[in-house]
């Protein structure tokens, strides 16, 4: 799927998709630079976290650290306030 299609299906706006791409959180993963349809689900999660006020760095830390938790698929994650 194209970046526009991903934005439509996930609720991301193009600016946030660009930021997520720069942070390597949501990258095209086919030979022709398109996104797999399954990434729309991950995009929805990213859109939700951004709407909840999470910053890109917070999302990146959560996505990395979630695999160290008892259930990495728990949703929604709890934002740790420092």
LUMBA-791714 format. One record per atom (N, C-alpha, C, O, CB): atom name; x, y, z. Coordinates in steps of 0.1 Angstrom, whole numbers, plus 5000, padded with zeros to 4 digits. Each point is the difference from the previous one (the first is absolute). Glycine has a CB too. Layout:
N
{atome: CA, X: X, Y: Y, Z: Z}
...
END
This chain:
82
{atome: N, X: 5008, Y: 4988, Z: 5000}
{atome: CA, X: 4992, Y: 5012, Z: 5000}
{atome: C, X: 5009, Y: 5012, Z: 5000}
{atome: O, X: 5011, Y: 5000, Z: 5005}
{atome: CB, X: 4971, Y: 4988, Z: 5007}
{atome: N, X: 5013, Y: 5023, Z: 4983}
{atome: CA, X: 5007, Y: 5013, Z: 4999}
{atome: C, X: 5000, Y: 5007, Z: 5014}
{atome: O, X: 4992, Y: 4996, Z: 5008}
{atome: CB, X: 5003, Y: 5006, Z: 4967}
{atome: N, X: 5013, Y: 5008, Z: 5026}
{atome: CA, X: 4999, Y: 5008, Z: 5012}
{atome: C, X: 4987, Y: 5006, Z: 5002}
{atome: O, X: 4995, Y: 5001, Z: 5012}
{atome: CB, X: 5029, Y: 5004, Z: 4986}
{atome: N, X: 4969, Y: 5000, Z: 4992}
{atome: CA, X: 4987, Y: 5006, Z: 5001}
{atome: C, X: 4990, Y: 4990, Z: 5005}
{atome: O, X: 4992, Y: 5003, Z: 5008}
{atome: CB, X: 5014, Y: 5013, Z: 4973}
{atome: N, X: 4994, Y: 4972, Z: 5013}
{atome: CA, X: 4991, Y: 4989, Z: 5004}
{atome: C, X: 5003, Y: 4997, Z: 5015}
{atome: O, X: 4990, Y: 4997, Z: 5007}
{atome: CB, X: 5009, Y: 4994, Z: 4969}
{atome: N, X: 5013, Y: 5008, Z: 5028}
{atome: CA, X: 5003, Y: 4997, Z: 5014}
{atome: C, X: 4995, Y: 5011, Z: 5009}
{atome: O, X: 4994, Y: 4997, Z: 5010}
{atome: CB, X: 5027, Y: 4991, Z: 4983}
{atome: N, X: 4980, Y: 5024, Z: 5003}
{atome: CA, X: 4995, Y: 5011, Z: 5008}
{atome: C, X: 4984, Y: 4999, Z: 5001}
{atome: O, X: 4995, Y: 5002, Z: 5011}
{atome: CB, X: 5025, Y: 5013, Z: 4982}
{atome: N, X: 4974, Y: 4982, Z: 4996}
{atome: CA, X: 4985, Y: 4999, Z: 5001}
{atome: C, X: 4996, Y: 4989, Z: 5009}
{atome: O, X: 4990, Y: 5001, Z: 5007}
{atome: CB, X: 5009, Y: 5008, Z: 4969}
{atome: N, X: 5007, Y: 4979, Z: 5023}
{atome: CA, X: 4996, Y: 4989, Z: 5008}
{atome: C, X: 5004, Y: 5000, Z: 5015}
{atome: O, X: 4994, Y: 4994, Z: 5008}
{atome: CB, X: 5008, Y: 4993, Z: 4971}
{atome: N, X: 5009, Y: 5021, Z: 5024}
{atome: CA, X: 5005, Y: 5000, Z: 5013}
{atome: C, X: 4995, Y: 5012, Z: 5008}
{atome: O, X: 5001, Y: 5000, Z: 5013}
{atome: CB, X: 5019, Y: 4987, Z: 4979}
{atome: N, X: 4977, Y: 5024, Z: 5001}
{atome: CA, X: 4996, Y: 5012, Z: 5007}
{atome: C, X: 5012, Y: 5009, Z: 5002}
{atome: O, X: 4999, Y: 5011, Z: 5007}
{atome: CB, X: 4983, Y: 4977, Z: 5004}
{atome: N, X: 5029, Y: 5009, Z: 4984}
{atome: CA, X: 5012, Y: 5008, Z: 5001}
{atome: C, X: 4999, Y: 5011, Z: 4990}
{atome: O, X: 4994, Y: 4999, Z: 4989}
{atome: CB, X: 5020, Y: 4982, Z: 5019}
{atome: N, X: 4992, Y: 5031, Z: 4995}
{atome: CA, X: 5001, Y: 5010, Z: 4990}
{atome: C, X: 5014, Y: 4999, Z: 4993}
{atome: O, X: 5009, Y: 4995, Z: 5007}
{atome: CB, X: 4975, Y: 5021, Z: 5006}
{atome: N, X: 5018, Y: 4989, Z: 4975}
{atome: CA, X: 5013, Y: 4999, Z: 4994}
{atome: C, X: 5012, Y: 5005, Z: 5007}
{atome: O, X: 5010, Y: 4994, Z: 5000}
{atome: CB, X: 4977, Y: 5007, Z: 4979}
{atome: N, X: 5011, Y: 5010, Z: 5029}
{atome: CA, X: 5010, Y: 5005, Z: 5008}
{atome: C, X: 5005, Y: 4991, Z: 5011}
{atome: O, X: 5012, Y: 4998, Z: 5002}
{atome: CB, X: 4979, Y: 5024, Z: 4993}
{atome: N, X: 4999, Y: 4971, Z: 5012}
{atome: CA, X: 5004, Y: 4991, Z: 5010}
{atome: C, X: 5006, Y: 4987, Z: 4994}
{atome: O, X: 5009, Y: 4994, Z: 5006}
{atome: CB, X: 4973, Y: 5015, Z: 5008}
{atome: N, X: 5013, Y: 4987, Z: 4974}
{atome: CA, X: 5006, Y: 4988, Z: 4994}
{atome: C, X: 5015, Y: 5003, Z: 4996}
{atome: O, X: 5008, Y: 4992, Z: 5002}
{atome: CB, X: 4969, Y: 5002, Z: 4989}
{atome: N, X: 5025, Y: 5018, Z: 5005}
{atome: CA, X: 5014, Y: 5004, Z: 4997}
{atome: C, X: 5009, Y: 5000, Z: 5012}
{atome: O, X: 5011, Y: 4995, Z: 5000}
{atome: CB, X: 4980, Y: 5019, Z: 4982}
{atome: N, X: 5004, Y: 4991, Z: 5030}
{atome: CA, X: 5007, Y: 4999, Z: 5012}
{atome: C, X: 5003, Y: 4986, Z: 5005}
{atome: O, X: 5011, Y: 4997, Z: 5004}
{atome: CB, X: 4979, Y: 5025, Z: 5002}
{atome: N, X: 5000, Y: 4970, Z: 4992}
{atome: CA, X: 5001, Y: 4985, Z: 5004}
{atome: C, X: 5010, Y: 4994, Z: 4991}
{atome: O, X: 5008, Y: 4991, Z: 5005}
{atome: CB, X: 4969, Y: 5008, Z: 5004}
{atome: N, X: 5023, Y: 5004, Z: 4979}
{atome: CA, X: 5010, Y: 4994, Z: 4990}
{atome: C, X: 5014, Y: 5005, Z: 5004}
{atome: O, X: 5009, Y: 4992, Z: 5000}
{atome: CB, X: 4974, Y: 5008, Z: 4982}
{atome: N, X: 5019, Y: 5013, Z: 5021}
{atome: CA, X: 5013, Y: 5005, Z: 5004}
{atome: C, X: 5005, Y: 4993, Z: 5013}
{atome: O, X: 5012, Y: 4997, Z: 5001}
{atome: CB, X: 4982, Y: 5025, Z: 4988}
{atome: N, X: 4997, Y: 4974, Z: 5020}
{atome: CA, X: 5004, Y: 4994, Z: 5012}
{atome: C, X: 5001, Y: 4984, Z: 4998}
{atome: O, X: 5003, Y: 4993, Z: 5010}
{atome: CB, X: 4985, Y: 5026, Z: 5003}
{atome: N, X: 5009, Y: 4977, Z: 4975}
{atome: CA, X: 5001, Y: 4986, Z: 4996}
{atome: C, X: 4990, Y: 4991, Z: 5008}
{atome: O, X: 5002, Y: 4989, Z: 5003}
{atome: CB, X: 5022, Y: 5014, Z: 4992}
{atome: N, X: 4964, Y: 5003, Z: 5008}
{atome: CA, X: 4989, Y: 4993, Z: 5006}
{atome: C, X: 4990, Y: 4995, Z: 4991}
{atome: O, X: 4992, Y: 4991, Z: 5003}
{atome: CB, X: 5011, Y: 5024, Z: 5016}
{atome: N, X: 4996, Y: 4990, Z: 4969}
{atome: CA, X: 4991, Y: 4996, Z: 4990}
{atome: C, X: 5006, Y: 5002, Z: 4986}
{atome: O, X: 5000, Y: 5011, Z: 4994}
{atome: CB, X: 4980, Y: 4994, Z: 5021}
{atome: N, X: 5026, Y: 4984, Z: 4979}
{atome: CA, X: 5007, Y: 5001, Z: 4988}
{atome: C, X: 4994, Y: 4992, Z: 4989}
{atome: O, X: 4994, Y: 4990, Z: 5002}
{atome: CB, X: 5027, Y: 5013, Z: 5011}
{atome: N, X: 4980, Y: 5002, Z: 4974}
{atome: CA, X: 4996, Y: 4992, Z: 4989}
{atome: C, X: 5008, Y: 4987, Z: 5000}
{atome: O, X: 5012, Y: 5000, Z: 5003}
{atome: CB, X: 4981, Y: 5020, Z: 4983}
{atome: N, X: 5001, Y: 4969, Z: 5011}
{atome: CA, X: 5007, Y: 4987, Z: 5001}
{atome: C, X: 4998, Y: 4991, Z: 4989}
{atome: O, X: 5001, Y: 4987, Z: 5001}
{atome: CB, X: 4996, Y: 5015, Z: 5023}
{atome: N, X: 5000, Y: 5003, Z: 4964}
{atome: CA, X: 5000, Y: 4992, Z: 4988}
{atome: C, X: 5011, Y: 5005, Z: 4991}
{atome: O, X: 5005, Y: 5011, Z: 5001}
{atome: CB, X: 4970, Y: 4984, Z: 5001}
{atome: N, X: 5028, Y: 4997, Z: 4988}
{atome: CA, X: 5011, Y: 5004, Z: 4990}
{atome: C, X: 4997, Y: 5013, Z: 4993}
{atome: O, X: 5009, Y: 5008, Z: 4996}
{atome: CB, X: 4996, Y: 4968, Z: 5001}
{atome: N, X: 4982, Y: 5027, Z: 5001}
{atome: CA, X: 4997, Y: 5012, Z: 4992}
{atome: C, X: 4996, Y: 5012, Z: 5009}
{atome: O, X: 4995, Y: 5010, Z: 4996}
{atome: CB, X: 4997, Y: 4975, Z: 4986}
{atome: N, X: 5012, Y: 5014, Z: 5031}
{atome: CA, X: 4998, Y: 5011, Z: 5009}
{atome: C, X: 4986, Y: 5002, Z: 5006}
{atome: O, X: 4997, Y: 5011, Z: 5004}
{atome: CB, X: 5022, Y: 4999, Z: 4984}
{atome: N, X: 4973, Y: 4980, Z: 5011}
{atome: CA, X: 4987, Y: 5001, Z: 5005}
{atome: C, X: 4999, Y: 4993, Z: 5014}
{atome: O, X: 5009, Y: 4993, Z: 5004}
{atome: CB, X: 4982, Y: 5007, Z: 4972}
{atome: N, X: 4997, Y: 5002, Z: 5030}
{atome: CA, X: 4998, Y: 4994, Z: 5014}
{atome: C, X: 4991, Y: 4987, Z: 4998}
{atome: O, X: 4991, Y: 5000, Z: 4992}
{atome: CB, X: 5011, Y: 5023, Z: 5019}
{atome: N, X: 5002, Y: 4967, Z: 4997}
{atome: CA, X: 4991, Y: 4988, Z: 5001}
{atome: C, X: 4987, Y: 5004, Z: 5006}
{atome: O, X: 5000, Y: 5009, Z: 5009}
{atome: CB, X: 5020, Y: 4976, Z: 4993}
{atome: N, X: 4969, Y: 5010, Z: 4994}
{atome: CA, X: 4987, Y: 5003, Z: 5006}
{atome: C, X: 4999, Y: 4998, Z: 5015}
{atome: O, X: 4993, Y: 5007, Z: 5007}
{atome: CB, X: 4997, Y: 4987, Z: 4971}
{atome: N, X: 5017, Y: 4996, Z: 5027}
{atome: CA, X: 5000, Y: 4997, Z: 5014}
{atome: C, X: 5005, Y: 5012, Z: 5008}
{atome: O, X: 4997, Y: 5001, Z: 5012}
{atome: CB, X: 5006, Y: 4975, Z: 4983}
{atome: N, X: 5005, Y: 5033, Z: 5000}
{atome: CA, X: 5006, Y: 5011, Z: 5007}
{atome: C, X: 4989, Y: 5011, Z: 5003}
{atome: O, X: 5003, Y: 5009, Z: 5008}
{atome: CB, X: 5019, Y: 4986, Z: 4981}
{atome: N, X: 4967, Y: 5004, Z: 5005}
{atome: CA, X: 4989, Y: 5009, Z: 5003}
{atome: C, X: 4996, Y: 4999, Z: 5015}
{atome: O, X: 4997, Y: 5010, Z: 5006}
{atome: CB, X: 4995, Y: 4989, Z: 4970}
{atome: N, X: 5009, Y: 4989, Z: 5029}
{atome: CA, X: 4997, Y: 4998, Z: 5014}
{atome: C, X: 5010, Y: 5006, Z: 5009}
{atome: O, X: 4996, Y: 5006, Z: 5010}
{atome: CB, X: 4993, Y: 4973, Z: 4984}
{atome: N, X: 5024, Y: 5020, Z: 5003}
{atome: CA, X: 5010, Y: 5007, Z: 5008}
{atome: C, X: 4999, Y: 5015, Z: 4998}
{atome: O, X: 5002, Y: 5007, Z: 5010}
{atome: CB, X: 5013, Y: 4973, Z: 4986}
{atome: N, X: 4981, Y: 5024, Z: 4992}
{atome: CA, X: 4998, Y: 5015, Z: 4998}
{atome: C, X: 4989, Y: 5005, Z: 5009}
{atome: O, X: 5000, Y: 5011, Z: 5005}
{atome: CB, X: 5008, Y: 4986, Z: 4972}
{atome: N, X: 4981, Y: 4995, Z: 5025}
{atome: CA, X: 4989, Y: 5004, Z: 5008}
{atome: C, X: 5005, Y: 5002, Z: 5015}
{atome: O, X: 4996, Y: 5009, Z: 5007}
{atome: CB, X: 4987, Y: 4979, Z: 4978}
{atome: N, X: 5025, Y: 5003, Z: 5019}
{atome: CA, X: 5006, Y: 5001, Z: 5014}
{atome: C, X: 5008, Y: 5012, Z: 5001}
{atome: O, X: 4999, Y: 5008, Z: 5010}
{atome: CB, X: 5001, Y: 4967, Z: 4992}
{atome: N, X: 5008, Y: 5028, Z: 4988}
{atome: CA, X: 5009, Y: 5012, Z: 5000}
{atome: C, X: 4991, Y: 5013, Z: 5000}
{atome: O, X: 5003, Y: 5009, Z: 5008}
{atome: CB, X: 5015, Y: 4978, Z: 4980}
{atome: N, X: 4971, Y: 5013, Z: 5004}
{atome: CA, X: 4991, Y: 5011, Z: 5000}
{atome: C, X: 4994, Y: 5002, Z: 5013}
{atome: O, X: 4998, Y: 5012, Z: 5005}
{atome: CB, X: 4998, Y: 4984, Z: 4971}
{atome: N, X: 4999, Y: 4993, Z: 5031}
{atome: CA, X: 4994, Y: 5001, Z: 5013}
{atome: C, X: 5010, Y: 5006, Z: 5010}
{atome: O, X: 4996, Y: 5010, Z: 5007}
{atome: CB, X: 4989, Y: 4970, Z: 4987}
{atome: N, X: 5027, Y: 5015, Z: 5006}
{atome: CA, X: 5009, Y: 5006, Z: 5010}
{atome: C, X: 5003, Y: 5014, Z: 4998}
{atome: O, X: 5001, Y: 5008, Z: 5009}
{atome: CB, X: 5010, Y: 4970, Z: 4992}
{atome: N, X: 4991, Y: 5026, Z: 4986}
{atome: CA, X: 5002, Y: 5014, Z: 4997}
{atome: C, X: 4988, Y: 5009, Z: 5004}
{atome: O, X: 5002, Y: 5011, Z: 5006}
{atome: CB, X: 5013, Y: 4982, Z: 4975}
{atome: N, X: 4973, Y: 5002, Z: 5017}
{atome: CA, X: 4988, Y: 5007, Z: 5004}
{atome: C, X: 4999, Y: 5001, Z: 5015}
{atome: O, X: 4994, Y: 5010, Z: 5006}
{atome: CB, X: 4995, Y: 4983, Z: 4974}
{atome: N, X: 5017, Y: 4998, Z: 5027}
{atome: CA, X: 5000, Y: 5000, Z: 5015}
{atome: C, X: 5011, Y: 5008, Z: 5006}
{atome: O, X: 5001, Y: 5001, Z: 5012}
{atome: CB, X: 4989, Y: 4977, Z: 4987}
{atome: N, X: 5018, Y: 5029, Z: 4992}
{atome: CA, X: 5010, Y: 5009, Z: 5005}
{atome: C, X: 5014, Y: 4994, Z: 5001}
{atome: O, X: 5009, Y: 5007, Z: 5005}
{atome: CB, X: 4973, Y: 5004, Z: 5007}
{atome: N, X: 5020, Y: 4977, Z: 4983}
{atome: CA, X: 5013, Y: 4994, Z: 5001}
{atome: C, X: 5009, Y: 5007, Z: 4990}
{atome: O, X: 4996, Y: 5003, Z: 4989}
{atome: CB, X: 4994, Y: 4975, Z: 5018}
{atome: N, X: 5023, Y: 5024, Z: 4996}
{atome: CA, X: 5009, Y: 5005, Z: 4991}
{atome: C, X: 5007, Y: 4988, Z: 4992}
{atome: O, X: 4999, Y: 4989, Z: 5004}
{atome: CB, X: 5005, Y: 5031, Z: 5011}
{atome: N, X: 5003, Y: 4983, Z: 4975}
{atome: CA, X: 5006, Y: 4990, Z: 4991}
{atome: C, X: 5011, Y: 4992, Z: 5009}
{atome: O, X: 5001, Y: 4988, Z: 4999}
{atome: CB, X: 4995, Y: 5027, Z: 4980}
{atome: N, X: 5011, Y: 4993, Z: 5029}
{atome: CA, X: 5010, Y: 4993, Z: 5008}
{atome: C, X: 4994, Y: 4990, Z: 5010}
{atome: O, X: 5005, Y: 4989, Z: 5003}
{atome: CB, X: 5010, Y: 5031, Z: 4995}
{atome: N, X: 4973, Y: 4984, Z: 5008}
{atome: CA, X: 4993, Y: 4992, Z: 5009}
{atome: C, X: 4995, Y: 4987, Z: 4993}
{atome: O, X: 5001, Y: 4989, Z: 5006}
{atome: CB, X: 4993, Y: 5031, Z: 5008}
{atome: N, X: 5001, Y: 4982, Z: 4974}
{atome: CA, X: 4995, Y: 4988, Z: 4993}
{atome: C, X: 5011, Y: 4991, Z: 4996}
{atome: O, X: 4999, Y: 4988, Z: 5001}
{atome: CB, X: 4983, Y: 5026, Z: 4990}
{atome: N, X: 5029, Y: 4992, Z: 5005}
{atome: CA, X: 5012, Y: 4992, Z: 4997}
{atome: C, X: 5005, Y: 4991, Z: 5012}
{atome: O, X: 5003, Y: 4989, Z: 4999}
{atome: CB, X: 5003, Y: 5028, Z: 4983}
{atome: N, X: 4994, Y: 4990, Z: 5030}
{atome: CA, X: 5005, Y: 4993, Z: 5012}
{atome: C, X: 4990, Y: 4989, Z: 5003}
{atome: O, X: 5004, Y: 4989, Z: 5004}
{atome: CB, X: 5007, Y: 5032, Z: 5005}
{atome: N, X: 4976, Y: 4982, Z: 4990}
{atome: CA, X: 4990, Y: 4989, Z: 5003}
{atome: C, X: 5001, Y: 4989, Z: 4991}
{atome: O, X: 4999, Y: 4988, Z: 5004}
{atome: CB, X: 4985, Y: 5030, Z: 5005}
{atome: N, X: 5017, Y: 4985, Z: 4978}
{atome: CA, X: 5001, Y: 4989, Z: 4990}
{atome: C, X: 5012, Y: 4991, Z: 5002}
{atome: O, X: 4999, Y: 4988, Z: 4997}
{atome: CB, X: 4989, Y: 5026, Z: 4987}
{atome: N, X: 5022, Y: 4991, Z: 5021}
{atome: CA, X: 5012, Y: 4992, Z: 5002}
{atome: C, X: 4999, Y: 4992, Z: 5013}
{atome: O, X: 5003, Y: 4989, Z: 5001}
{atome: CB, X: 5011, Y: 5029, Z: 4987}
{atome: N, X: 4981, Y: 4989, Z: 5023}
{atome: CA, X: 5000, Y: 4994, Z: 5013}
{atome: C, X: 4988, Y: 4990, Z: 5002}
{atome: O, X: 5000, Y: 4992, Z: 5009}
{atome: CB, X: 5011, Y: 5029, Z: 4999}
{atome: N, X: 4979, Y: 4980, Z: 4984}
{atome: CA, X: 4988, Y: 4992, Z: 5002}
{atome: C, X: 5003, Y: 4985, Z: 4999}
{atome: O, X: 4993, Y: 4992, Z: 5006}
{atome: CB, X: 4993, Y: 5026, Z: 4985}
{atome: N, X: 5024, Y: 4978, Z: 5002}
{atome: CA, X: 5004, Y: 4986, Z: 4999}
{atome: C, X: 5006, Y: 4994, Z: 5013}
{atome: O, X: 5002, Y: 4988, Z: 5001}
{atome: CB, X: 5001, Y: 5016, Z: 4974}
{atome: N, X: 5000, Y: 5005, Z: 5034}
{atome: CA, X: 5006, Y: 4996, Z: 5013}
{atome: C, X: 4989, Y: 4998, Z: 5010}
{atome: O, X: 5003, Y: 4996, Z: 5012}
{atome: CB, X: 5018, Y: 5016, Z: 4983}
{atome: N, X: 4966, Y: 4991, Z: 5002}
{atome: CA, X: 4989, Y: 4999, Z: 5009}
{atome: C, X: 4994, Y: 4986, Z: 5000}
{atome: O, X: 5003, Y: 4992, Z: 4991}
{atome: CB, X: 4993, Y: 5032, Z: 5006}
{atome: N, X: 4996, Y: 4973, Z: 5013}
{atome: CA, X: 4994, Y: 4987, Z: 5001}
{atome: C, X: 4991, Y: 4997, Z: 4987}
{atome: O, X: 5000, Y: 4989, Z: 4995}
{atome: CB, X: 5000, Y: 5013, Z: 5030}
{atome: N, X: 4992, Y: 5008, Z: 4971}
{atome: CA, X: 4992, Y: 4998, Z: 4988}
{atome: C, X: 5002, Y: 5012, Z: 4991}
{atome: O, X: 4994, Y: 5011, Z: 5002}
{atome: CB, X: 4989, Y: 4976, Z: 5011}
{atome: N, X: 5026, Y: 5012, Z: 4977}
{atome: CA, X: 5003, Y: 5011, Z: 4992}
{atome: C, X: 4989, Y: 5005, Z: 4991}
{atome: O, X: 5001, Y: 5011, Z: 4994}
{atome: CB, X: 5022, Y: 4980, Z: 5006}
{atome: N, X: 4966, Y: 5001, Z: 4999}
{atome: CA, X: 4989, Y: 5004, Z: 4992}
{atome: C, X: 4989, Y: 5007, Z: 5008}
{atome: O, X: 4989, Y: 5004, Z: 4994}
{atome: CB, X: 5016, Y: 4977, Z: 4991}
{atome: N, X: 4998, Y: 5022, Z: 5028}
{atome: CA, X: 4990, Y: 5008, Z: 5008}
{atome: C, X: 4997, Y: 5013, Z: 4993}
{atome: O, X: 5009, Y: 5007, Z: 4995}
{atome: CB, X: 4999, Y: 4982, Z: 5026}
{atome: N, X: 4979, Y: 5015, Z: 4978}
{atome: CA, X: 4996, Y: 5012, Z: 4994}
{atome: C, X: 4989, Y: 5006, Z: 5007}
{atome: O, X: 4991, Y: 4993, Z: 5004}
{atome: CB, X: 5017, Y: 4999, Z: 4974}
{atome: N, X: 4991, Y: 5021, Z: 5024}
{atome: CA, X: 5011, Y: 5010, Z: 4997}
{atome: C, X: 5011, Y: 5000, Z: 5010}
{atome: O, X: 4997, Y: 4996, Z: 5012}
{atome: CB, X: 4985, Y: 5018, Z: 4976}
{atome: N, X: 5029, Y: 4991, Z: 5009}
{atome: CA, X: 5011, Y: 5000, Z: 5009}
{atome: C, X: 4998, Y: 5012, Z: 5010}
{atome: O, X: 4992, Y: 5009, Z: 4998}
{atome: CB, X: 5023, Y: 4981, Z: 4985}
{atome: N, X: 4991, Y: 5009, Z: 5028}
{atome: CA, X: 5000, Y: 5010, Z: 5011}
{atome: C, X: 5011, Y: 5010, Z: 4997}
{atome: O, X: 5012, Y: 4995, Z: 5000}
{atome: CB, X: 4977, Y: 4989, Z: 5017}
{atome: N, X: 5008, Y: 5028, Z: 4982}
{atome: CA, X: 5011, Y: 5010, Z: 4998}
{atome: C, X: 5006, Y: 5003, Z: 5014}
{atome: O, X: 4994, Y: 5003, Z: 5010}
{atome: CB, X: 4994, Y: 5007, Z: 4970}
{atome: N, X: 5025, Y: 4989, Z: 5020}
{atome: CA, X: 5008, Y: 5003, Z: 5012}
{atome: C, X: 5003, Y: 5015, Z: 5000}
{atome: O, X: 5007, Y: 5005, Z: 4991}
{atome: CB, X: 5003, Y: 4971, Z: 5010}
{atome: N, X: 4985, Y: 5030, Z: 5010}
{atome: CA, X: 5003, Y: 5015, Z: 5001}
{atome: C, X: 5012, Y: 5002, Z: 5009}
{atome: O, X: 5001, Y: 4995, Z: 5011}
{atome: CB, X: 4974, Y: 5010, Z: 4986}
{atome: N, X: 5035, Y: 5002, Z: 4998}
{atome: CA, X: 5012, Y: 5002, Z: 5007}
{atome: C, X: 5000, Y: 5013, Z: 5008}
{atome: O, X: 5009, Y: 5004, Z: 5007}
{atome: CB, X: 5003, Y: 4983, Z: 4976}
END
